[in-house]
Amino acid sequence: MAYRAVDEWSLATSADTAVESTGVTYFGEVERHVIALARRDDRWSLLDASDWRARLVRWVSGRRPVNRLANERLEALRRFAVLSRLRHGKVSEPEVRNFLRAGFTTFQAFILQRDHAPA
C-alpha cells in the first residue's frame, strides 16, 4: 500500500504543471507561508483588537489577540484564508471584493475557496 505525505502546504501548493506552463500562478512563497499561518487562526483572530468582542474574549479567556500582519495585502490574504476555512469555501461577496481589492485575482480566490469546500 502506498502513502502520500500531506503537509500543511498541500492545499496552497497543489498545482498542476499544465496550468503553471500557461503562466498562471497560484501563490508565491511568502503567500504560501501566510496561508499556512492562517490554518492555526480561529474566528477571533479576525476581530479588531479594539472591538468589544475581542476585549470580552481576552477578559474571559485570557487569550491575547492575534497580531495583524504589517503588510495590508498579506493581511487580506490571511483573513480570506481563515474565512475560507471556517466557512467551508463559502466566503461572502464583500469579503471576496476586499480580497480582490488587495491585489489578488479571482483565480486565487477560487483556489482558496475550492480547497476548503466540503468534498
Secondary structure, DSSP 8 states (H G I E B T S, - for coil): -------TTHHHH---HHHHHTT-----HHHHHHHHHHTT--GGGGS-TTSHHHHHHHHHH--------SSHHHHHHHHHHHHHHHTTT---HHHHHHHHHTT--HHHHHHHHHHHS--
